[in-house]
Amino acid sequence: MLYVTIMFYERIRMHPNKHIREALKYAEVQGWAFAKSHGHAYGRIRCCFRHSDCQMWIWSTPRNPEGHVRRIRKTVEACPGEDTYDS
Ligand SMILES: [Zn+2]
C-alpha cells in the first residue's frame, strides 16, 4: 500500500509540464489523491472526501496547459470539505 502511494507521488513529479506538476502538488497538499490512468489521460485526481464533483482528469499534454492548471486549482478549491455532506 505504501509502495503504491510512493508510485503516485513520483508520478505527479514526472508530469512533463512544470505548471501542471505544481498544480498537482498543490492538490496533493490539500489531501487529494492521484490515480494513474490506463487510457491516454495522465491520471485522475479526487478529494479525500470522495465528493462526486471533486474529481478531474489530468492530461499529459493538454491543448491549453494554463487553462488546465487553472481548472485543477479551481476544482481543488471548490471542495466543500467534510462538513457539507448534504449539500
Ligand atoms: Zn471534495
PDB file of the backbone (N, CA, C, O) and the ligand in Angstrom, with CONECT records:
HET     ZN  A 101       1
ATOM      1  N   MET A   1       0.840  -1.206   0.000  1.00  0.00           N
ATOM      2  CA  MET A   1       0.000   0.000   0.000  1.00  0.00           C
ATOM      3  C   MET A   1       0.873   1.253   0.000  1.00  0.00           C
ATOM      4  O   MET A   1       0.638   2.197  -0.754  1.00  0.00           O
ATOM      5  N   LEU A   2       1.873   1.235   0.856  1.00  0.00           N
ATOM      6  CA  LEU A   2       2.799   2.362   0.920  1.00  0.00           C
ATOM      7  C   LEU A   2       3.533   2.510  -0.408  1.00  0.00           C
ATOM      8  O   LEU A   2       3.765   3.619  -0.887  1.00  0.00           O
ATOM      9  N   TYR A   3       3.889   1.382  -0.985  1.00  0.00           N
ATOM     10  CA  TYR A   3       4.600   1.384  -2.267  1.00  0.00           C
ATOM     11  C   TYR A   3       3.770   2.086  -3.336  1.00  0.00           C
ATOM     12  O   TYR A   3       4.287   2.879  -4.122  1.00  0.00           O
ATOM     13  N   VAL A   4       2.463   1.778  -3.351  1.00  0.00           N
ATOM     14  CA  VAL A   4       1.556   2.384  -4.329  1.00  0.00           C
ATOM     15  C   VAL A   4       1.511   3.899  -4.140  1.00  0.00           C
ATOM     16  O   VAL A   4       1.542   4.662  -5.105  1.00  0.00           O
ATOM     17  N   THR A   5       1.437   4.319  -2.871  1.00  0.00           N
ATOM     18  CA  THR A   5       1.394   5.740  -2.573  1.00  0.00           C
ATOM     19  C   THR A   5       2.643   6.434  -3.107  1.00  0.00           C
ATOM     20  O   THR A   5       2.559   7.509  -3.700  1.00  0.00           O
ATOM     21  N   ILE A   6       3.786   5.820  -2.897  1.00  0.00           N
ATOM     22  CA  ILE A   6       5.039   6.412  -3.370  1.00  0.00           C
ATOM     23  C   ILE A   6       5.056   6.477  -4.893  1.00  0.00           C
ATOM     24  O   ILE A   6       5.537   7.454  -5.467  1.00  0.00           O
ATOM     25  N   MET A   7       4.533   5.443  -5.551  1.00  0.00           N
ATOM     26  CA  MET A   7       4.463   5.473  -7.012  1.00  0.00           C
ATOM     27  C   MET A   7       3.638   6.645  -7.514  1.00  0.00           C
ATOM     28  O   MET A   7       4.038   7.315  -8.466  1.00  0.00           O
ATOM     29  N   PHE A   8       2.496   6.906  -6.895  1.00  0.00           N
ATOM     30  CA  PHE A   8       1.647   8.018  -7.309  1.00  0.00           C
ATOM     31  C   PHE A   8       2.362   9.331  -7.077  1.00  0.00           C
ATOM     32  O   PHE A   8       2.298  10.249  -7.895  1.00  0.00           O
ATOM     33  N   TYR A   9       3.041   9.403  -5.948  1.00  0.00           N
ATOM     34  CA  TYR A   9       3.800  10.579  -5.559  1.00  0.00           C
ATOM     35  C   TYR A   9       4.836  10.903  -6.636  1.00  0.00           C
ATOM     36  O   TYR A   9       4.997  12.055  -7.039  1.00  0.00           O
ATOM     37  N   GLU A  10       5.524   9.876  -7.085  1.00  0.00           N
ATOM     38  CA  GLU A  10       6.540  10.086  -8.114  1.00  0.00           C
ATOM     39  C   GLU A  10       5.913  10.402  -9.464  1.00  0.00           C
ATOM     40  O   GLU A  10       6.464  11.163 -10.260  1.00  0.00           O
ATOM     41  N   ARG A  11       4.770   9.813  -9.702  1.00  0.00           N
ATOM     42  CA  ARG A  11       4.063  10.041 -10.957  1.00  0.00           C
ATOM     43  C   ARG A  11       3.692  11.526 -11.086  1.00  0.00           C
ATOM     44  O   ARG A  11       3.788  12.097 -12.172  1.00  0.00           O
ATOM     45  N   ILE A  12       3.274  12.139  -9.994  1.00  0.00           N
ATOM     46  CA  ILE A  12       2.951  13.559 -10.008  1.00  0.00           C
ATOM     47  C   ILE A  12       4.180  14.360 -10.419  1.00  0.00           C
ATOM     48  O   ILE A  12       4.081  15.298 -11.209  1.00  0.00           O
ATOM     49  N   ARG A  13       5.332  13.988  -9.881  1.00  0.00           N
ATOM     50  CA  ARG A  13       6.564  14.718 -10.159  1.00  0.00           C
ATOM     51  C   ARG A  13       7.130  14.437 -11.542  1.00  0.00           C
ATOM     52  O   ARG A  13       8.057  15.119 -11.978  1.00  0.00           O
ATOM     53  N   MET A  14       6.589  13.444 -12.239  1.00  0.00           N
ATOM     54  CA  MET A  14       7.073  13.106 -13.575  1.00  0.00           C
ATOM     55  C   MET A  14       6.257  13.773 -14.672  1.00  0.00           C
ATOM     56  O   MET A  14       6.555  13.598 -15.854  1.00  0.00           O
ATOM     57  N   HIS A  15       5.241  14.527 -14.304  1.00  0.00           N
ATOM     58  CA  HIS A  15       4.428  15.145 -15.337  1.00  0.00           C
ATOM     59  C   HIS A  15       5.287  16.090 -16.176  1.00  0.00           C
ATOM     60  O   HIS A  15       6.065  16.870 -15.627  1.00  0.00           O
ATOM     61  N   PRO A  16       5.150  16.025 -17.514  1.00  0.00           N
ATOM     62  CA  PRO A  16       6.031  16.803 -18.394  1.00  0.00           C
ATOM     63  C   PRO A  16       5.851  18.323 -18.283  1.00  0.00           C
ATOM     64  O   PRO A  16       6.748  19.075 -18.665  1.00  0.00           O
ATOM     65  N   ASN A  17       4.731  18.772 -17.776  1.00  0.00           N
ATOM     66  CA  ASN A  17       4.510  20.215 -17.700  1.00  0.00           C
ATOM     67  C   ASN A  17       4.732  20.729 -16.280  1.00  0.00           C
ATOM     68  O   ASN A  17       4.074  20.289 -15.337  1.00  0.00           O
ATOM     69  N   LYS A  18       5.654  21.653 -16.146  1.00  0.00           N
ATOM     70  CA  LYS A  18       6.053  22.169 -14.828  1.00  0.00           C
ATOM     71  C   LYS A  18       4.875  22.775 -14.070  1.00  0.00           C
ATOM     72  O   LYS A  18       4.731  22.560 -12.867  1.00  0.00           O
ATOM     73  N   HIS A  19       4.042  23.525 -14.765  1.00  0.00           N
ATOM     74  CA  HIS A  19       2.945  24.214 -14.087  1.00  0.00           C
ATOM     75  C   HIS A  19       1.877  23.231 -13.631  1.00  0.00           C
ATOM     76  O   HIS A  19       1.274  23.398 -12.571  1.00  0.00           O
ATOM     77  N   ILE A  20       1.654  22.211 -14.436  1.00  0.00           N
ATOM     78  CA  ILE A  20       0.691  21.179 -14.041  1.00  0.00           C
ATOM     79  C   ILE A  20       1.258  20.389 -12.868  1.00  0.00           C
ATOM     80  O   ILE A  20       0.524  20.003 -11.958  1.00  0.00           O
ATOM     81  N   ARG A  21       2.560  20.152 -12.894  1.00  0.00           N
ATOM     82  CA  ARG A  21       3.208  19.473 -11.772  1.00  0.00           C
ATOM     83  C   ARG A  21       2.967  20.243 -10.474  1.00  0.00           C
ATOM     84  O   ARG A  21       2.651  19.657  -9.439  1.00  0.00           O
ATOM     85  N   GLU A  22       3.121  21.550 -10.547  1.00  0.00           N
ATOM     86  CA  GLU A  22       2.922  22.367  -9.347  1.00  0.00           C
ATOM     87  C   GLU A  22       1.468  22.327  -8.896  1.00  0.00           C
ATOM     88  O   GLU A  22       1.185  22.277  -7.700  1.00  0.00           O
ATOM     89  N   ALA A  23       0.553  22.350  -9.853  1.00  0.00           N
ATOM     90  CA  ALA A  23      -0.872  22.281  -9.501  1.00  0.00           C
ATOM     91  C   ALA A  23      -1.199  20.929  -8.863  1.00  0.00           C
ATOM     92  O   ALA A  23      -2.018  20.851  -7.948  1.00  0.00           O
ATOM     93  N   LEU A  24      -0.556  19.871  -9.351  1.00  0.00           N
ATOM     94  CA  LEU A  24      -0.796  18.535  -8.779  1.00  0.00           C
ATOM     95  C   LEU A  24      -0.227  18.435  -7.372  1.00  0.00           C
ATOM     96  O   LEU A  24      -0.806  17.786  -6.502  1.00  0.00           O
ATOM     97  N   LYS A  25       0.914  19.084  -7.156  1.00  0.00           N
ATOM     98  CA  LYS A  25       1.495  19.105  -5.814  1.00  0.00           C
ATOM     99  C   LYS A  25       0.564  19.858  -4.869  1.00  0.00           C
ATOM    100  O   LYS A  25       0.366  19.465  -3.719  1.00  0.00           O
ATOM    101  N   TYR A  26      -0.002  20.947  -5.381  1.00  0.00           N
ATOM    102  CA  TYR A  26      -0.949  21.724  -4.585  1.00  0.00           C
ATOM    103  C   TYR A  26      -2.146  20.855  -4.188  1.00  0.00           C
ATOM    104  O   TYR A  26      -2.574  20.863  -3.034  1.00  0.00           O
ATOM    105  N   ALA A  27      -2.676  20.109  -5.154  1.00  0.00           N
ATOM    106  CA  ALA A  27      -3.805  19.214  -4.871  1.00  0.00           C
ATOM    107  C   ALA A  27      -3.409  18.177  -3.822  1.00  0.00           C
ATOM    108  O   ALA A  27      -4.188  17.856  -2.925  1.00  0.00           O
ATOM    109  N   GLU A  28      -2.208  17.667  -3.946  1.00  0.00           N
ATOM    110  CA  GLU A  28      -1.722  16.652  -3.020  1.00  0.00           C
ATOM    111  C   GLU A  28      -1.646  17.207  -1.594  1.00  0.00           C
ATOM    112  O   GLU A  28      -2.021  16.535  -0.633  1.00  0.00           O
ATOM    113  N   VAL A  29      -1.157  18.440  -1.476  1.00  0.00           N
ATOM    114  CA  VAL A  29      -1.043  19.081  -0.158  1.00  0.00           C
ATOM    115  C   VAL A  29      -2.433  19.262   0.466  1.00  0.00           C
ATOM    116  O   VAL A  29      -2.581  19.201   1.686  1.00  0.00           O
ATOM    117  N   GLN A  30      -3.445  19.485  -0.375  1.00  0.00           N
ATOM    118  CA  GLN A  30      -4.808  19.651   0.132  1.00  0.00           C
ATOM    119  C   GLN A  30      -5.453  18.294   0.473  1.00  0.00           C
ATOM    120  O   GLN A  30      -6.623  18.233   0.849  1.00  0.00           O
ATOM    121  N   GLY A  31      -4.693  17.240   0.338  1.00  0.00           N
ATOM    122  CA  GLY A  31      -5.177  15.925   0.718  1.00  0.00           C
ATOM    123  C   GLY A  31      -5.825  15.152  -0.420  1.00  0.00           C
ATOM    124  O   GLY A  31      -6.493  14.143  -0.195  1.00  0.00           O
ATOM    125  N   TRP A  32      -5.624  15.629  -1.645  1.00  0.00           N
ATOM    126  CA  TRP A  32      -6.216  14.939  -2.787  1.00  0.00           C
ATOM    127  C   TRP A  32      -5.379  13.740  -3.193  1.00  0.00           C
ATOM    128  O   TRP A  32      -4.161  13.717  -3.016  1.00  0.00           O
ATOM    129  N   ALA A  33      -6.058  12.752  -3.737  1.00  0.00           N
ATOM    130  CA  ALA A  33      -5.377  11.541  -4.172  1.00  0.00           C
ATOM    131  C   ALA A  33      -5.205  11.582  -5.681  1.00  0.00           C
ATOM    132  O   ALA A  33      -6.003  12.190  -6.395  1.00  0.00           O
ATOM    133  N   PHE A  34      -4.160  10.931  -6.153  1.00  0.00           N
ATOM    134  CA  PHE A  34      -3.891  10.856  -7.578  1.00  0.00           C
ATOM    135  C   PHE A  34      -3.953   9.394  -7.993  1.00  0.00           C
ATOM    136  O   PHE A  34      -3.339   8.537  -7.358  1.00  0.00           O
ATOM    137  N   ALA A  35      -4.689   9.112  -9.049  1.00  0.00           N
ATOM    138  CA  ALA A  35      -4.794   7.744  -9.530  1.00  0.00           C
ATOM    139  C   ALA A  35      -4.296   7.683 -10.967  1.00  0.00           C
ATOM    140  O   ALA A  35      -4.668   8.510 -11.800  1.00  0.00           O
ATOM    141  N   LYS A  36      -3.469   6.714 -11.244  1.00  0.00           N
ATOM    142  CA  LYS A  36      -2.932   6.528 -12.575  1.00  0.00           C
ATOM    143  C   LYS A  36      -4.040   6.039 -13.504  1.00  0.00           C
ATOM    144  O   LYS A  36      -4.947   5.317 -13.090  1.00  0.00           O
ATOM    145  N   SER A  37      -3.946   6.443 -14.756  1.00  0.00           N
ATOM    146  CA  SER A  37      -4.962   6.042 -15.721  1.00  0.00           C
ATOM    147  C   SER A  37      -4.401   5.030 -16.708  1.00  0.00           C
ATOM    148  O   SER A  37      -3.204   5.025 -16.994  1.00  0.00           O
ATOM    149  N   HIS A  38      -5.272   4.178 -17.222  1.00  0.00           N
ATOM    150  CA  HIS A  38      -4.849   3.219 -18.245  1.00  0.00           C
ATOM    151  C   HIS A  38      -5.103   3.744 -19.650  1.00  0.00           C
ATOM    152  O   HIS A  38      -4.569   3.214 -20.624  1.00  0.00           O
ATOM    153  N   GLY A  39      -5.916   4.782 -19.749  1.00  0.00           N
ATOM    154  CA  GLY A  39      -6.204   5.346 -21.064  1.00  0.00           C
ATOM    155  C   GLY A  39      -5.143   6.345 -21.461  1.00  0.00           C
ATOM    156  O   GLY A  39      -4.002   6.244 -21.011  1.00  0.00           O
ATOM    157  N   HIS A  40      -5.497   7.317 -22.302  1.00  0.00           N
ATOM    158  CA  HIS A  40      -4.493   8.285 -22.706  1.00  0.00           C
ATOM    159  C   HIS A  40      -4.432   9.492 -21.775  1.00  0.00           C
ATOM    160  O   HIS A  40      -3.608  10.386 -21.966  1.00  0.00           O
ATOM    161  N   ALA A  41      -5.307   9.516 -20.765  1.00  0.00           N
ATOM    162  CA  ALA A  41      -5.178  10.550 -19.742  1.00  0.00           C
ATOM    163  C   ALA A  41      -3.974  10.213 -18.873  1.00  0.00           C
ATOM    164  O   ALA A  41      -3.591   9.050 -18.747  1.00  0.00           O
ATOM    165  N   TYR A  42      -3.387  11.237 -18.280  1.00  0.00           N
ATOM    166  CA  TYR A  42      -2.221  11.013 -17.433  1.00  0.00           C
ATOM    167  C   TYR A  42      -2.646  10.361 -16.119  1.00  0.00           C
ATOM    168  O   TYR A  42      -1.942   9.523 -15.558  1.00  0.00           O
ATOM    169  N   GLY A  43      -3.810  10.771 -15.656  1.00  0.00           N
ATOM    170  CA  GLY A  43      -4.319  10.226 -14.403  1.00  0.00           C
ATOM    171  C   GLY A  43      -5.522  11.024 -13.965  1.00  0.00           C
ATOM    172  O   GLY A  43      -6.100  11.784 -14.742  1.00  0.00           O
ATOM    173  N   ARG A  44      -5.892  10.846 -12.716  1.00  0.00           N
ATOM    174  CA  ARG A  44      -7.117  11.439 -12.236  1.00  0.00           C
ATOM    175  C   ARG A  44      -6.899  11.856 -10.791  1.00  0.00           C
ATOM    176  O   ARG A  44      -6.288  11.121 -10.015  1.00  0.00           O
ATOM    177  N   ILE A  45      -7.393  13.026 -10.430  1.00  0.00           N
ATOM    178  CA  ILE A  45      -7.302  13.431  -9.035  1.00  0.00           C
ATOM    179  C   ILE A  45      -8.697  13.402  -8.425  1.00  0.00           C
ATOM    180  O   ILE A  45      -9.703  13.581  -9.112  1.00  0.00           O
ATOM    181  N   ARG A  46      -8.728  13.172  -7.118  1.00  0.00           N
ATOM    182  CA  ARG A  46     -10.016  13.212  -6.437  1.00  0.00           C
ATOM    183  C   ARG A  46      -9.788  13.553  -4.974  1.00  0.00           C
ATOM    184  O   ARG A  46      -8.740  13.233  -4.412  1.00  0.00           O
ATOM    185  N   CYS A  47     -10.771  14.204  -4.356  1.00  0.00           N
ATOM    186  CA  CYS A  47     -10.578  14.668  -2.989  1.00  0.00           C
ATOM    187  C   CYS A  47     -10.728  13.524  -2.008  1.00  0.00           C
ATOM    188  O   CYS A  47     -11.288  12.478  -2.333  1.00  0.00           O
ATOM    189  N   CYS A  48     -10.220  13.735  -0.800  1.00  0.00           N
ATOM    190  CA  CYS A  48     -10.211  12.656   0.189  1.00  0.00           C
ATOM    191  C   CYS A  48     -11.601  12.387   0.753  1.00  0.00           C
ATOM    192  O   CYS A  48     -11.796  11.371   1.419  1.00  0.00           O
ATOM    193  N   PHE A  49     -12.590  13.282   0.505  1.00  0.00           N
ATOM    194  CA  PHE A  49     -13.961  13.059   0.997  1.00  0.00           C
ATOM    195  C   PHE A  49     -14.817  12.338  -0.046  1.00  0.00           C
ATOM    196  O   PHE A  49     -15.964  11.981   0.224  1.00  0.00           O
ATOM    197  N   ARG A  50     -14.264  12.131  -1.212  1.00  0.00           N
ATOM    198  CA  ARG A  50     -14.920  11.404  -2.294  1.00  0.00           C
ATOM    199  C   ARG A  50     -16.224  12.056  -2.760  1.00  0.00           C
ATOM    200  O   ARG A  50     -17.170  11.358  -3.125  1.00  0.00           O
ATOM    201  N   HIS A  51     -16.276  13.379  -2.750  1.00  0.00           N
ATOM    202  CA  HIS A  51     -17.425  14.078  -3.336  1.00  0.00           C
ATOM    203  C   HIS A  51     -17.472  13.769  -4.829  1.00  0.00           C
ATOM    204  O   HIS A  51     -16.436  13.643  -5.482  1.00  0.00           O
ATOM    205  N   SER A  52     -18.682  13.650  -5.355  1.00  0.00           N
ATOM    206  CA  SER A  52     -18.778  13.290  -6.776  1.00  0.00           C
ATOM    207  C   SER A  52     -18.261  14.408  -7.691  1.00  0.00           C
ATOM    208  O   SER A  52     -17.800  14.144  -8.801  1.00  0.00           O
ATOM    209  N   ASP A  53     -18.342  15.663  -7.215  1.00  0.00           N
ATOM    210  CA  ASP A  53     -17.866  16.777  -8.040  1.00  0.00           C
ATOM    211  C   ASP A  53     -16.361  16.990  -7.933  1.00  0.00           C
ATOM    212  O   ASP A  53     -15.761  17.693  -8.745  1.00  0.00           O
ATOM    213  N   CYS A  54     -15.773  16.383  -6.936  1.00  0.00           N
ATOM    214  CA  CYS A  54     -14.358  16.633  -6.649  1.00  0.00           C
ATOM    215  C   CYS A  54     -13.475  15.620  -7.343  1.00  0.00           C
ATOM    216  O   CYS A  54     -12.769  14.858  -6.682  1.00  0.00           O
ATOM    217  N   GLN A  55     -13.502  15.598  -8.661  1.00  0.00           N
ATOM    218  CA  GLN A  55     -12.578  14.751  -9.384  1.00  0.00           C
ATOM    219  C   GLN A  55     -12.344  15.337 -10.755  1.00  0.00           C
ATOM    220  O   GLN A  55     -13.190  16.046 -11.301  1.00  0.00           O
ATOM    221  N   MET A  56     -11.210  15.037 -11.291  1.00  0.00           N
ATOM    222  CA  MET A  56     -10.842  15.642 -12.564  1.00  0.00           C
ATOM    223  C   MET A  56      -9.794  14.794 -13.262  1.00  0.00           C
ATOM    224  O   MET A  56      -8.893  14.246 -12.626  1.00  0.00           O
ATOM    225  N   TRP A  57      -9.923  14.696 -14.567  1.00  0.00           N
ATOM    226  CA  TRP A  57      -8.912  14.013 -15.375  1.00  0.00           C
ATOM    227  C   TRP A  57      -7.727  14.939 -15.581  1.00  0.00           C
ATOM    228  O   TRP A  57      -7.893  16.142 -15.786  1.00  0.00           O
ATOM    229  N   ILE A  58      -6.545  14.378 -15.525  1.00  0.00           N
ATOM    230  CA  ILE A  58      -5.331  15.142 -15.791  1.00  0.00           C
ATOM    231  C   ILE A  58      -4.739  14.645 -17.101  1.00  0.00           C
ATOM    232  O   ILE A  58      -4.597  13.441 -17.314  1.00  0.00           O
ATOM    233  N   TRP A  59      -4.399  15.577 -17.972  1.00  0.00           N
ATOM    234  CA  TRP A  59      -3.838  15.212 -19.280  1.00  0.00           C
ATOM    235  C   TRP A  59      -2.339  15.447 -19.311  1.00  0.00           C
ATOM    236  O   TRP A  59      -1.834  16.349 -18.642  1.00  0.00           O
ATOM    237  N   SER A  60      -1.636  14.649 -20.073  1.00  0.00           N
ATOM    238  CA  SER A  60      -0.183  14.808 -20.206  1.00  0.00           C
ATOM    239  C   SER A  60       0.149  16.064 -20.979  1.00  0.00           C
ATOM    240  O   SER A  60       0.997  16.853 -20.563  1.00  0.00           O
ATOM    241  N   THR A  61      -0.520  16.249 -22.105  1.00  0.00           N
ATOM    242  CA  THR A  61      -0.246  17.395 -22.956  1.00  0.00           C
ATOM    243  C   THR A  61      -1.564  18.064 -23.340  1.00  0.00           C
ATOM    244  O   THR A  61      -2.017  17.938 -24.478  1.00  0.00           O
ATOM    245  N   PRO A  62      -2.181  18.775 -22.392  1.00  0.00           N
ATOM    246  CA  PRO A  62      -3.448  19.442 -22.695  1.00  0.00           C
ATOM    247  C   PRO A  62      -3.246  20.530 -23.759  1.00  0.00           C
ATOM    248  O   PRO A  62      -2.174  21.130 -23.844  1.00  0.00           O
ATOM    249  N   ARG A  63      -4.262  20.772 -24.550  1.00  0.00           N
ATOM    250  CA  ARG A  63      -4.174  21.759 -25.614  1.00  0.00           C
ATOM    251  C   ARG A  63      -3.917  23.153 -25.013  1.00  0.00           C
ATOM    252  O   ARG A  63      -3.227  23.986 -25.600  1.00  0.00           O
ATOM    253  N   ASN A  64      -4.491  23.371 -23.840  1.00  0.00           N
ATOM    254  CA  ASN A  64      -4.346  24.661 -23.171  1.00  0.00           C
ATOM    255  C   ASN A  64      -3.833  24.412 -21.746  1.00  0.00           C
ATOM    256  O   ASN A  64      -4.622  24.320 -20.805  1.00  0.00           O
ATOM    257  N   PRO A  65      -2.499  24.305 -21.594  1.00  0.00           N
ATOM    258  CA  PRO A  65      -1.932  23.952 -20.277  1.00  0.00           C
ATOM    259  C   PRO A  65      -2.313  24.948 -19.180  1.00  0.00           C
ATOM    260  O   PRO A  65      -2.594  24.550 -18.050  1.00  0.00           O
ATOM    261  N   GLU A  66      -2.322  26.241 -19.511  1.00  0.00           N
ATOM    262  CA  GLU A  66      -2.660  27.246 -18.494  1.00  0.00           C
ATOM    263  C   GLU A  66      -4.087  27.077 -18.014  1.00  0.00           C
ATOM    264  O   GLU A  66      -4.369  27.181 -16.820  1.00  0.00           O
ATOM    265  N   GLY A  67      -4.981  26.817 -18.943  1.00  0.00           N
ATOM    266  CA  GLY A  67      -6.373  26.588 -18.576  1.00  0.00           C
ATOM    267  C   GLY A  67      -6.526  25.328 -17.737  1.00  0.00           C
ATOM    268  O   GLY A  67      -7.343  25.269 -16.818  1.00  0.00           O
ATOM    269  N   HIS A  68      -5.723  24.323 -18.071  1.00  0.00           N
ATOM    270  CA  HIS A  68      -5.758  23.057 -17.344  1.00  0.00           C
ATOM    271  C   HIS A  68      -5.308  23.286 -15.893  1.00  0.00           C
ATOM    272  O   HIS A  68      -5.920  22.771 -14.958  1.00  0.00           O
ATOM    273  N   VAL A  69      -4.242  24.059 -15.722  1.00  0.00           N
ATOM    274  CA  VAL A  69      -3.735  24.384 -14.388  1.00  0.00           C
ATOM    275  C   VAL A  69      -4.801  25.142 -13.598  1.00  0.00           C
ATOM    276  O   VAL A  69      -5.050  24.842 -12.430  1.00  0.00           O
ATOM    277  N   ARG A  70      -5.427  26.125 -14.246  1.00  0.00           N
ATOM    278  CA  ARG A  70      -6.471  26.895 -13.563  1.00  0.00           C
ATOM    279  C   ARG A  70      -7.612  25.988 -13.123  1.00  0.00           C
ATOM    280  O   ARG A  70      -8.155  26.144 -12.030  1.00  0.00           O
ATOM    281  N   ARG A  71      -7.970  25.038 -13.987  1.00  0.00           N
ATOM    282  CA  ARG A  71      -9.082  24.131 -13.663  1.00  0.00           C
ATOM    283  C   ARG A  71      -8.719  23.211 -12.506  1.00  0.00           C
ATOM    284  O   ARG A  71      -9.567  22.907 -11.667  1.00  0.00           O
ATOM    285  N   ILE A  72      -7.466  22.764 -12.454  1.00  0.00           N
ATOM    286  CA  ILE A  72      -7.042  21.905 -11.348  1.00  0.00           C
ATOM    287  C   ILE A  72      -7.199  22.666 -10.039  1.00  0.00           C
ATOM    288  O   ILE A  72      -7.785  22.164  -9.080  1.00  0.00           O
ATOM    289  N   ARG A  73      -6.661  23.896 -10.013  1.00  0.00           N
ATOM    290  CA  ARG A  73      -6.724  24.690  -8.780  1.00  0.00           C
ATOM    291  C   ARG A  73      -8.166  25.021  -8.404  1.00  0.00           C
ATOM    292  O   ARG A  73      -8.530  24.982  -7.229  1.00  0.00           O
ATOM    293  N   LYS A  74      -8.983  25.347  -9.400  1.00  0.00           N
ATOM    294  CA  LYS A  74     -10.375  25.679  -9.148  1.00  0.00           C
ATOM    295  C   LYS A  74     -11.137  24.469  -8.599  1.00  0.00           C
ATOM    296  O   LYS A  74     -11.948  24.596  -7.682  1.00  0.00           O
ATOM    297  N   THR A  75     -10.861  23.295  -9.177  1.00  0.00           N
ATOM    298  CA  THR A  75     -11.530  22.075  -8.725  1.00  0.00           C
ATOM    299  C   THR A  75     -11.146  21.767  -7.280  1.00  0.00           C
ATOM    300  O   THR A  75     -11.995  21.398  -6.470  1.00  0.00           O
ATOM    301  N   VAL A  76      -9.850  21.924  -6.961  1.00  0.00           N
ATOM    302  CA  VAL A  76      -9.390  21.653  -5.597  1.00  0.00           C
ATOM    303  C   VAL A  76     -10.016  22.655  -4.628  1.00  0.00           C
ATOM    304  O   VAL A  76     -10.459  22.282  -3.542  1.00  0.00           O
ATOM    305  N   GLU A  77     -10.050  23.932  -5.027  1.00  0.00           N
ATOM    306  CA  GLU A  77     -10.585  24.965  -4.138  1.00  0.00           C
ATOM    307  C   GLU A  77     -12.092  24.830  -3.953  1.00  0.00           C
ATOM    308  O   GLU A  77     -12.635  25.270  -2.939  1.00  0.00           O
ATOM    309  N   ALA A  78     -12.763  24.229  -4.917  1.00  0.00           N
ATOM    310  CA  ALA A  78     -14.225  24.109  -4.841  1.00  0.00           C
ATOM    311  C   ALA A  78     -14.676  23.028  -3.864  1.00  0.00           C
ATOM    312  O   ALA A  78     -15.864  22.943  -3.552  1.00  0.00           O
ATOM    313  N   CYS A  79     -13.762  22.207  -3.380  1.00  0.00           N
ATOM    314  CA  CYS A  79     -14.144  21.148  -2.444  1.00  0.00           C
ATOM    315  C   CYS A  79     -14.729  21.764  -1.182  1.00  0.00           C
ATOM    316  O   CYS A  79     -14.065  22.568  -0.527  1.00  0.00           O
ATOM    317  N   PRO A  80     -15.962  21.403  -0.827  1.00  0.00           N
ATOM    318  CA  PRO A  80     -16.602  21.999   0.347  1.00  0.00           C
ATOM    319  C   PRO A  80     -16.074  21.450   1.668  1.00  0.00           C
ATOM    320  O   PRO A  80     -16.425  21.973   2.726  1.00  0.00           O
ATOM    321  N   GLY A  81     -15.264  20.440   1.639  1.00  0.00           N
ATOM    322  CA  GLY A  81     -14.734  19.886   2.888  1.00  0.00           C
ATOM    323  C   GLY A  81     -15.678  18.871   3.485  1.00  0.00           C
ATOM    324  O   GLY A  81     -16.663  18.480   2.858  1.00  0.00           O
ATOM    325  N   GLU A  82     -15.381  18.449   4.683  1.00  0.00           N
ATOM    326  CA  GLU A  82     -16.119  17.315   5.249  1.00  0.00           C
ATOM    327  C   GLU A  82     -17.451  17.688   5.889  1.00  0.00           C
ATOM    328  O   GLU A  82     -18.240  16.804   6.220  1.00  0.00           O
ATOM    329  N   ASP A  83     -17.720  19.001   6.072  1.00  0.00           N
ATOM    330  CA  ASP A  83     -18.903  19.412   6.847  1.00  0.00           C
ATOM    331  C   ASP A  83     -20.180  19.498   6.019  1.00  0.00           C
ATOM    332  O   ASP A  83     -21.264  19.650   6.582  1.00  0.00           O
ATOM    333  N   THR A  84     -20.077  19.405   4.723  1.00  0.00           N
ATOM    334  CA  THR A  84     -21.241  19.687   3.880  1.00  0.00           C
ATOM    335  C   THR A  84     -21.713  18.431   3.163  1.00  0.00           C
ATOM    336  O   THR A  84     -21.881  18.421   1.944  1.00  0.00           O
ATOM    337  N   TYR A  85     -21.916  17.414   3.906  1.00  0.00           N
ATOM    338  CA  TYR A  85     -22.300  16.131   3.347  1.00  0.00           C
ATOM    339  C   TYR A  85     -23.634  16.204   2.580  1.00  0.00           C
ATOM    340  O   TYR A  85     -23.810  15.518   1.573  1.00  0.00           O
ATOM    341  N   ASP A  86     -24.581  17.049   3.070  1.00  0.00           N
ATOM    342  CA  ASP A  86     -25.928  17.084   2.486  1.00  0.00           C
ATOM    343  C   ASP A  86     -26.084  18.068   1.335  1.00  0.00           C
ATOM    344  O   ASP A  86     -27.075  18.001   0.607  1.00  0.00           O
ATOM    345  N   SER A  87     -25.160  18.953   1.156  1.00  0.00           N
ATOM    346  CA  SER A  87     -25.373  19.995   0.146  1.00  0.00           C
ATOM    347  C   SER A  87     -24.829  19.653  -1.184  1.00  0.00           C
ATOM    348  O   SER A  87     -24.943  20.444  -2.120  1.00  0.00           O
TER     349      SER A  87
HETATM  350 ZN    ZN A 101     -14.415  17.239  -2.071  1.00  0.00          ZN2+
END
